[in-house]
Amino acid sequence: MTESTLTIKELAKYLNVTERTIYNLLERGQLPGFKVGGAWRFKREDINNWIEDNKKMNHKIKTKKRQKIQNRK
């Protein structure tokens, strides 16, 4: 496997999660990946972009929750 492409096992290690978590994300369509001969592969660049996008989304969610709490006061 090339350095820029990861297997499920490598991705799990890279993200510090279990392989089951990777499969769960794939089943929900939440992880960018593709199959080669029936085996999942992930481009490191796509994963890094996915991480950044999720950071931004989580920040927006936290900000909205914080605003709702402040509006209740």
LUMGU-292127 format. One record per residue (C-alpha): z, y, x negated; chain. Coordinates in steps of 0.2 Angstrom, whole numbers. Layout:
N
+-------+-------+-------+--------+
!    zz !    yy !    xx ! chaine !
+-------+-------+-------+--------+
!     Z !     Y !     X !      A !
...
+-------+-------+-------+--------+
//
This chain:
73
+-------+-------+-------+--------+
!    zz !    yy !    xx ! chaine !
+-------+-------+-------+--------+
!     0 !     0 !     0 !      A !
!    -4 !    17 !    -7 !      A !
!    10 !    29 !   -10 !      A !
!     5 !    41 !     4 !      A !
!     5 !    27 !    17 !      A !
!    21 !    18 !    23 !      A !
!    25 !     1 !    31 !      A !
!    38 !     0 !    45 !      A !
!    50 !    -6 !    32 !      A !
!    47 !     8 !    20 !      A !
!    47 !    21 !    34 !      A !
!    64 !    14 !    40 !      A !
!    71 !    16 !    23 !      A !
!    63 !    34 !    21 !      A !
!    71 !    40 !    37 !      A !
!    87 !    30 !    34 !      A !
!    86 !    21 !    51 !      A !
!    84 !     3 !    56 !      A !
!    67 !    -5 !    58 !      A !
!    72 !    -8 !    76 !      A !
!    73 !    11 !    78 !      A !
!    56 !    13 !    72 !      A !
!    49 !     0 !    84 !      A !
!    58 !     9 !    98 !      A !
!    51 !    26 !    94 !      A !
!    33 !    18 !    93 !      A !
!    36 !     9 !   110 !      A !
!    40 !    27 !   117 !      A !
!    25 !    35 !   109 !      A !
!    36 !    46 !    99 !      A !
!    31 !    42 !    81 !      A !
!    14 !    45 !    73 !      A !
!     6 !    29 !    67 !      A !
!    -9 !    18 !    67 !      A !
!   -12 !    -1 !    66 !      A !
!   -22 !    -9 !    52 !      A !
!   -25 !   -28 !    56 !      A !
!   -11 !   -28 !    68 !      A !
!     2 !   -20 !    56 !      A !
!     9 !    -3 !    59 !      A !
!     5 !    10 !    45 !      A !
!    11 !    28 !    44 !      A !
!     4 !    43 !    33 !      A !
!    18 !    51 !    24 !      A !
!    11 !    68 !    28 !      A !
!    11 !    64 !    47 !      A !
!    29 !    59 !    46 !      A !
!    34 !    74 !    37 !      A !
!    26 !    85 !    50 !      A !
!    34 !    75 !    64 !      A !
!    51 !    78 !    56 !      A !
!    48 !    97 !    55 !      A !
!    42 !    97 !    73 !      A !
!    57 !    88 !    79 !      A !
!    68 !   100 !    69 !      A !
!    60 !   114 !    78 !      A !
!    62 !   106 !    95 !      A !
!    80 !   101 !    92 !      A !
!    84 !   119 !    87 !      A !
!    75 !   126 !   103 !      A !
!    85 !   113 !   114 !      A !
!   102 !   118 !   106 !      A !
!    98 !   137 !   108 !      A !
!    94 !   134 !   127 !      A !
!   110 !   124 !   129 !      A !
!   120 !   138 !   120 !      A !
!   112 !   151 !   131 !      A !
!   117 !   141 !   147 !      A !
!   135 !   140 !   141 !      A !
!   136 !   158 !   137 !      A !
!   128 !   163 !   154 !      A !
!   142 !   153 !   163 !      A !
!   155 !   164 !   156 !      A !
+-------+-------+-------+--------+
//
